Amino acid sequence: MTKRIMRGVQDIRTRSGSADEGAIPYKAYMKLSILEMEKFRRGKEKTNALVMVHHIDQRFRDIEAEREKIMIALEAKGIRRRRLPGLEEPLTTAAPRTTTGPFKIKY
């Protein structure tokens, strides 16, 4: 007599886990709506960042225009135009470093 394996209800295979996540319509629409919301948020962030950069550029232009007005006023009084203190490049007294090859360490 051959030995048969007794199977029960737990051994019945179902199709519950085999469904594709994208095949379920409401999950697919939910993913689409989440992607669209993220796209909208990123677009707002980008727009705000571009506006901020525009304001910074405008302020740079205003600063340069105001600086030119001050320089013209100083020249009109006979003061010679020169570099502003703090904007000069520091003088370097050390010679530039020259290397003969890669850094070597001996142990």
C-alpha positions as CSV (number, residue, x, y, z in Angstrom):
1,M,0.0,0.0,0.0
2,T,1.4,3.4,-1.0
3,K,1.6,6.1,1.6
4,R,-0.5,9.1,0.7
5,I,0.0,12.6,2.0
6,M,-3.1,14.0,3.6
7,R,-3.8,17.6,2.6
8,G,-6.1,20.0,4.4
9,V,-7.7,23.4,3.8
10,Q,-4.3,25.1,4.5
11,D,-2.8,23.5,1.4
12,I,-5.4,24.9,-1.0
13,R,-3.6,27.5,-3.3
14,T,-5.2,30.8,-3.8
15,R,-4.7,33.6,-6.2
16,S,-4.8,36.4,-3.6
17,G,-1.0,37.2,-3.6
18,S,-0.5,36.9,-7.3
19,A,-2.3,40.1,-8.3
20,D,-0.1,42.8,-9.8
21,E,-0.2,46.1,-7.7
22,G,-0.6,48.1,-10.9
23,A,-3.5,45.9,-12.1
24,I,-5.7,47.0,-9.2
25,P,-7.3,50.2,-10.5
26,Y,-7.7,52.1,-7.3
27,K,-4.1,51.5,-6.3
28,A,-2.9,52.6,-9.8
29,Y,-5.0,55.8,-9.5
30,M,-3.7,56.4,-6.0
31,K,-0.1,56.1,-7.3
32,L,-0.8,58.5,-10.1
33,S,-2.4,61.1,-7.8
34,I,0.6,60.9,-5.4
35,L,3.0,61.4,-8.3
36,E,1.0,64.4,-9.6
37,M,0.9,65.9,-6.1
38,E,4.7,65.5,-5.8
39,K,5.2,67.0,-9.3
40,F,3.0,70.0,-8.3
41,R,5.0,70.5,-5.0
42,R,8.3,70.3,-6.8
43,G,7.1,72.8,-9.4
44,K,6.2,75.2,-6.6
45,E,9.6,74.7,-5.0
46,K,11.3,75.4,-8.3
47,T,9.2,78.5,-8.9
48,N,9.9,79.9,-5.4
49,A,13.7,79.2,-5.8
50,L,13.7,80.9,-9.2
51,V,11.9,83.9,-7.7
52,M,14.4,84.0,-4.8
53,V,17.4,83.9,-7.3
54,H,15.8,86.7,-9.3
55,H,15.4,88.8,-6.1
56,I,19.1,88.2,-5.2
57,D,20.2,89.1,-8.7
58,Q,18.1,92.3,-8.6
59,R,19.7,93.2,-5.2
60,F,23.2,92.7,-6.7
61,R,22.3,95.1,-9.5
62,D,20.9,97.6,-7.0
63,I,24.1,97.3,-5.0
64,E,26.3,97.9,-8.0
65,A,24.2,100.9,-9.1
66,E,24.4,102.4,-5.6
67,R,28.1,101.8,-5.5
68,E,28.6,103.5,-8.8
69,K,26.7,106.6,-7.6
70,I,28.9,106.8,-4.5
71,M,32.0,106.5,-6.6
72,I,30.9,109.2,-9.0
73,A,30.0,111.5,-6.1
74,L,33.5,110.9,-4.6
75,E,35.2,111.6,-8.0
76,A,33.2,114.8,-8.3
77,K,34.7,116.0,-5.0
78,G,38.2,115.2,-6.3
79,I,38.7,112.0,-4.5
80,R,40.6,109.5,-6.6
81,R,38.9,106.1,-7.3
82,R,40.7,103.3,-5.7
83,R,40.0,99.8,-4.5
84,L,37.9,99.5,-1.3
85,P,39.7,98.2,1.8
86,G,39.1,94.6,2.4
87,L,38.6,93.8,-1.3
88,E,42.3,93.8,-2.1
89,E,44.0,90.5,-2.7
90,P,46.4,89.6,0.1
91,L,50.1,89.7,-0.9
92,T,51.7,86.3,-0.9
93,T,55.3,86.2,0.2
94,A,55.8,82.5,0.1
95,A,56.9,80.9,-3.2
96,P,54.5,78.5,-4.8
97,R,55.2,74.9,-3.7
98,T,56.7,72.7,-6.3
99,T,56.6,68.9,-6.1
100,T,58.8,66.3,-7.7
101,G,56.3,63.5,-7.6
102,P,53.6,61.9,-5.5
103,F,53.6,62.0,-1.8
104,K,55.6,59.1,-0.4
105,I,55.5,57.6,3.1
106,K,58.2,55.2,4.3
107,Y,57.4,52.7,7.0
